[in-house]
Amino acid sequence: MKKILSILMIFVGLASCQDLEEMNINPNSPTETHPQLLLTSVEWDAFQAYIGTSPLYALKILVQTDGENSYQYYNWTRGDYDDYATLRNVTKMIEEAERIEDNTYIALGKFFRSYYFYNLTLTFGDVPYTDALKGETDENYSPSYDDQQTVFEGILDELAEANDLLAESNSIISGDVIYDGDITSWRKLINAFRLKVLLTLSKKTGDIDLSEFASIYQNEPLMESVEENGQLVFLDQQNNRYPNFNSSGFSSGMYMDSTFIQRLQEREDPRLFIYATQTKSAKEAGKALDDFTSYEGGDPAAQYNDVNLKAAEGNVSRVNTRYYQDPENEPYMLLGYSEQQLILAEAAVRGWISADAEELYNSGVKASFKFYETYAEDYTAYVTETIADDYLSRSINSFASAADDDAKIELIIMQKYLQSFLQLGWSTFYEQLRTGYPTLRRPAGVEIPYRWIYPQSEYNYNSDNVSAAISKQFGAGNDQIDEMTWWLK
């Protein structure tokens, strides 16, 4: 009898433990979710991750007149690892997709991992990659660093896997705010990004097999028009508005850089009217909006107070009001059709693919004009297809007028530069580091940095690994912005 009672007590105890475990599950903090619920947030974060004005100062597009901007004068120091915090949501989405065995969300997770790690490694050099984001699964809170070549190879592998997984899927992607669930459109964006990563490595032909570029171009789907841009469209709804809407920064000490203004003027580029305002002096003189002499910038190499005096006299253009007064404004492109075509044009010049480089270049320029014709509603008359054709016929913009391959590549990179106003994040800056184009005006003796210093948090919590990475790349203690990383050597 005692034995039976003991057995009953054991069962009662086990049942009680089970009941307590069930009771202790917090319904407001679920441990499982469908990946589609994470995808929308992941997309929203990723497609806005690098919107901002900081790269525009480094690219000589903006100047600051109420203080010294570190990006304008190339004296920045530390970067941050905020992308790793955002990557946790990507990791969770992949985990949930693996749980329900849905390869579609795994594929998108691989794309977003590649996107963030691409930007991280360009920012710093060697970064945690293989061991990263394993705190919850492996309790590894001090990840080791991978060398930059390994990171790039991993990125390319993950992008190829993402494309292959989507090629095998015929489902609609729920929660997708970019392509409304269309798998083919996602494959086109992923493959275009693969081309971008490969072109980034144009200096490393001896270390990376770049024949993959031609294979992608010949065999995989790519974007065919601006309607397929990888872009986030904003809406006049709470939490969905253009990020710079109502920003006070645009009405303070922020003005246009003379370098950028002059390059647009020299080319008679009508995108100038979309990016900038007329100077106060020009407007008061009654000059027309499409009069290129109505626009003027501040010297980025001068002291900020000198530019402030010029601005006070009404002789420096500001950023067009559409960028902070229009709640929808224009979409933000992670990678668009125009950039894809210019990537292909450069590859054709380099002999990586058999294609008409001039045709690709022209289509890339026309796509940029089409983008603004579509979204800059008050300026559509200035960027029609006819105007784009006239623009390309001018010798300064004409691909046929370029003397040699270097001149052709300079034209291509210049067009990436001219369309990078509050678009493309730091991409155009990295293009400048890779190609040397365009030249960037700066004070005498100031060099353009190659990278950012590792975050202080790494020194605090992952000191051994970050120190080892620095020693391997640059020599012990040489964590400086002027140290060149592997991809540029």
C-alpha positions, 0 to 999 in steps of 0.5 A, a space after each residue: 500500500 505504501 508503495 502504491 501511495 509513493 507511486 501516486 505521489 510521484 505522479 502527482 508531483 510530476 503533474 504538479 511540476 508540469 502544471 507549474 511549468 505551463 503556468 510559468 510561460 508568460 503569454 506576453 513573451 512568446 518563445 516562438 513566433 512565425 518568421 513573417 512577423 519578424 520579416 517586416 521589422 527586419 526589412 524596415 530596419 535594413 532598408 533604412 539602416 544607412 539613411 543619413 547625412 554623415 556620408 554626404 559630408 564625407 562625399 563633399 555633398 554637404 557642408 556644416 556652417 554652425 560647427 566643425 563636422 568630423 565627416 566633412 574634415 575626415 577626422 572621425 574616430 570610432 564606429 559602432 557595432 549597432 548592426 550586430 544588435 539588429 542582426 539578432 532579429 535576423 538570426 531569430 527569423 532564421 531560427 523560426 524559419 528552420 523550426 517550421 522548415 520554411 526555406 523562403 525566410 531562411 533565404 531572406 535571412 541569409 540575404 540580410 546577414 550578407 548585407 549587414 556583414 558587407 557593411 560591417 567589414 567595409 567599415 572596420 576590416 576584420 570582424 566577428 562573423 563565424 562566431 558572431 551572434 552565438 550568445 544564446 545558442 552557444 553562450 559565446 559572448 566573446 566571438 573571435 574575428 574572421 579575416 576580411 577575405 573569409 567574411 567576403 567569401 562567407 557573404 558570397 556563399 550565403 547570397 548564392 544559397 539565398 538565391 538557390 533556396 528561393 529558386 526552389 520555392 513557389 510560395 508567396 512571402 507573407 510580411 514582405 513590404 518590399 516586393 509584396 511577397 514576390 520571390 522572383 523580385 527578391 532573387 533579382 535583388 539578391 543577384 544584383 547584390 552579389 554583383 555589387 559585392 564581387 565588384 567591390 573586390 575588383 582589386 582582389 582578382 588574385 585572391 577571389 574567384 571573380 568568374 562567378 560574376 559572369 555566371 550570375 550575369 548570364 544565368 540568374 535573374 536580374 532587375 529589368 527596370 526601375 519598377 524592380 528597385 530594391 527600395 522602401 516606399 514611405 507613406 504618410 502614416 504614423 511610423 511610416 513616414 520618410 525618416 527626415 520628415 520634420 527634421 530640424 537639422 536641415 534648417 540649421 547649419 546644413 548647406 550644399 557643398 560647392 564640389 557637388 554643386 559644381 559637378 552638377 553644373 558642369 554637366 548641366 545635370 537637372 537633378 541639381 534642381 531636385 537636390 538643392 534650393 536656389 540661393 537666397 540671392 538668386 531667388 531675390 534676383 528673380 532667376 529661374 529654377 532651372 537656371 544653373 547659376 541660381 545654385 552655389 555651395 560652400 567650400 568644404 575645405 574652408 573653415 566652417 565660419 567662413 562658409 557661414 559668412 557666405 551663407 549669411 550673405 545669401 550665397 549658399 544653397 540649402 537642401 531642397 525642402 522636399 527632403 524634410 517637408 514631404 512625409 513620403 518624398 522618395 523611396 530609399 534604395 538599398 540597391 536599385 536598377 540604376 546602380 545595377 546597370 552601372 555595376 554591369 557597365 564597369 564589369 563590361 569595361 573590365 572585361 568580366 562580361 561580354 556586353 555593351 558597356 555604353 548601353 549599360 551606362 546609358 540605361 543606368 543614367 536614364 534609370 536615375 532620371 526615371 526614378 526622379 521623374 516618378 517620385 520628385 513630383 514637382 520636378 518631373 518636367 526636368 528629368 524626362 527621357 528626352 532630357 536624359 538623352 540630351 544629357 547623355 549626348 553632351 561630351 562631358 557625360 558621353 560614354 563614347 567620348 571617353 578616351 580610354 577604360 580609365 575614363 569610362 570607369 570614371 564616368 561610371 563612378 561619377 554617375 553613381 556619385 551624382 545619384 547618391 544624394 540621400 541614397 546608397 548610404 556609404 556605398 559611394 564613399 567605398 567606391 571612391 576608396 576603390 577607384 579613386 573617383 571622384 576626387 574629394 576636396 579637403 584641406 591641405 595635408 588631410 588624407 581620406 580615411 580607409 576605415 573606422 576604429 573598433 568600438 570601445 565596447 570591444 576593448 571592454 568586453 572582447 579585448 583579446 579577440 579585437 587586439 588579435 585582429 588589430 595585430 594581424 591586420 595592422 600591427 599591435 596597437 595600430 587601430 587607426 582610421 588611416 590603416 588600409 584593410 585587405 579589400 583595398 590592397 
